[in-house]
Amino acid sequence: METKATATKKTTSTTGKTTAKTATKIPAKKGAAKDLNDLFEDALKDIYWAEKALTKALPKMQKNATDEGLKKAIESHLVETEEHVARLEECFSALGKKAQAKKCDAMQGLLDEGKSIMEETEPGAVRDAGIIAAAQKVEHYEIATYGTLAAFAKVLKQDQCMKLLLQTLEEEKNCDQLLTKIADTTLNSKSK
């Protein structure tokens, strides 16, 4: 009797031959989430780390931006991000937990990419456009995360957390829209 679940997918190689690839079921790590509450708390730790990391990255983005509208948007979002950290701390408190950060690999990758974009572009409109692109990737990650966390909070009947998460979600969406507006009205025409 086989103990691991497997899936077979037929693929065609560059030589035209069909081959089968086998995927195995991934075993859970020690201490893995056992229920939705555990998953919710783990995800809160991830986004808490992400928001704290973002408070360190945003000033670097602002310093490297040249467009005044973009600089002001980044500065404004830094203030909001500090509020997001405080809201997450409130959420942990509502759960009767101490706020704890767990490294978020996704955010680390996005921040690393943003740094690379700044290193690979000359200061000016092109770098500003790259900063906006990097910032919007971060916003989209945060929008997805806060939307998911709010849904988890609703199912878990964690109403205070849900309210806090939805408030942050709305601010993340507004920031994304502002970045789009700055790119559409100012930067993309200058960076050609």
C-alpha positions in Angstrom: 0.0 0.0 0.0 1.4 3.4 -1.0 1.6 6.0 1.8 2.3 9.2 -0.2 -0.3 10.7 -2.5 1.1 11.2 -6.0 -0.1 13.0 -9.1 1.1 12.2 -12.5 1.1 14.9 -15.2 2.1 14.1 -18.8 4.3 16.7 -20.4 5.9 17.1 -23.8 9.6 17.7 -24.0 11.4 19.8 -26.6 12.1 16.5 -28.5 8.3 15.9 -28.8 8.4 12.9 -26.5 5.7 12.6 -23.8 7.0 12.0 -20.3 5.4 11.7 -16.9 6.3 13.8 -13.9 5.3 12.7 -10.5 4.5 15.1 -7.7 4.5 14.0 -4.1 2.4 15.2 -1.2 4.3 17.6 1.0 4.5 16.6 4.6 3.7 19.2 7.3 6.5 20.6 9.3 6.7 20.2 13.1 4.5 22.9 14.6 2.4 23.3 11.4 -1.0 24.9 11.7 -3.6 22.4 12.7 -6.7 24.5 12.2 -7.9 27.8 10.8 -7.1 29.7 14.0 -3.5 28.5 13.8 -3.3 29.5 10.1 -4.8 32.9 11.0 -2.2 33.5 13.7 0.7 32.4 11.5 -0.5 34.8 8.7 -0.8 37.6 11.2 2.8 37.0 12.3 3.9 37.1 8.6 2.1 40.4 7.7 3.3 41.9 11.0 6.9 41.2 10.0 6.1 42.5 6.5 4.7 45.8 7.7 7.6 46.4 10.0 10.1 45.7 7.2 8.1 48.1 5.0 8.6 50.9 7.6 12.3 50.5 6.9 12.1 50.2 3.1 9.7 53.1 2.4 12.2 55.8 3.5 14.7 54.4 1.1 12.2 54.4 -1.7 11.2 58.0 -0.9 14.9 59.1 -0.8 15.4 57.6 -4.3 12.3 59.0 -5.8 12.5 62.3 -7.7 8.9 63.1 -8.4 7.4 65.2 -5.7 4.0 63.6 -5.9 5.5 60.2 -5.5 7.7 61.3 -2.6 4.6 62.7 -0.8 2.6 59.5 -1.5 5.4 57.3 -0.1 5.7 59.6 3.0 1.9 59.4 3.5 2.0 55.6 3.2 4.8 55.3 5.7 2.6 57.0 8.3 -0.3 54.6 7.3 2.1 51.6 7.5 3.1 52.6 11.0 -0.7 52.6 11.8 -1.0 49.2 10.2 1.7 47.9 12.6 -0.2 49.3 15.5 -3.5 47.8 14.2 -1.9 44.4 13.9 -0.7 44.8 17.5 -4.3 45.5 18.5 -5.4 42.4 16.6 -2.9 40.2 18.5 -4.1 41.8 21.8 -7.7 41.0 20.9 -6.7 37.4 20.4 -5.0 37.4 23.8 -1.6 37.0 22.2 1.7 39.0 22.3 2.5 40.6 18.9 5.1 38.4 17.2 6.7 38.7 13.9 7.7 35.8 11.7 9.8 36.5 8.6 7.7 36.9 5.5 9.6 35.4 2.6 7.2 36.9 0.1 7.7 40.5 1.4 11.4 40.0 1.6 11.4 39.0 -2.0 9.4 42.0 -3.0 11.6 44.4 -1.1 14.7 42.8 -2.6 13.2 43.3 -6.0 12.4 46.9 -5.3 16.0 47.5 -4.2 17.3 45.8 -7.4 15.0 48.1 -9.5 16.5 51.1 -7.9 20.1 49.8 -8.4 19.3 49.1 -12.1 17.8 52.4 -13.0 19.2 55.9 -13.2 17.6 58.5 -10.9 14.7 60.3 -12.5 11.5 59.4 -14.2 12.6 55.8 -15.1 13.6 55.0 -11.5 10.4 56.6 -10.3 8.4 54.4 -12.6 10.3 51.4 -11.3 9.7 52.5 -7.7 5.9 52.7 -8.5 6.0 49.2 -10.1 7.8 47.8 -7.0 5.5 49.6 -4.6 2.4 48.3 -6.4 3.6 44.7 -6.2 3.9 45.2 -2.5 0.4 46.8 -2.3 -1.1 43.9 -4.3 0.5 41.4 -1.9 -0.8 43.3 1.1 -4.3 43.6 -0.5 -4.4 39.8 -1.0 -3.1 39.2 2.5 -5.4 41.6 4.3 -8.4 40.3 2.3 -7.6 36.7 3.2 -7.0 37.6 6.9 -10.3 39.5 7.1 -12.1 36.5 5.7 -10.4 34.2 8.2 -11.4 36.6 11.0 -15.0 36.6 9.9 -15.1 32.8 9.9 -13.4 32.7 13.3 -15.9 35.3 14.6 -13.0 37.6 15.5 -15.0 40.8 14.8 -12.5 43.3 16.3 -9.7 41.8 14.2 -11.9 41.8 11.1 -12.7 45.4 11.6 -9.0 46.4 12.0 -8.0 44.2 9.0 -10.7 45.7 6.7 -9.6 49.2 7.6 -6.1 48.4 6.6 -7.3 46.7 3.5 -9.1 49.8 2.4 -6.0 51.9 2.9 -3.9 49.5 0.9 -6.4 49.7 -2.0 -6.3 53.5 -1.8 -2.5 53.6 -1.9 -2.5 51.3 -5.0 -5.0 53.6 -6.7 -2.9 56.7 -5.9 0.2 55.0 -7.3 -1.7 54.2 -10.5 -2.8 57.8 -10.7 0.7 59.1 -10.3 2.1 56.7 -12.9 -0.7 57.5 -15.4 -0.7 61.3 -15.0 2.9 62.0 -14.5 5.6 59.4 -14.7 4.8 57.1 -17.6 4.8 60.0 -20.1 8.2 61.3 -18.7 9.9 57.9 -18.8 9.6 57.2 -22.5 
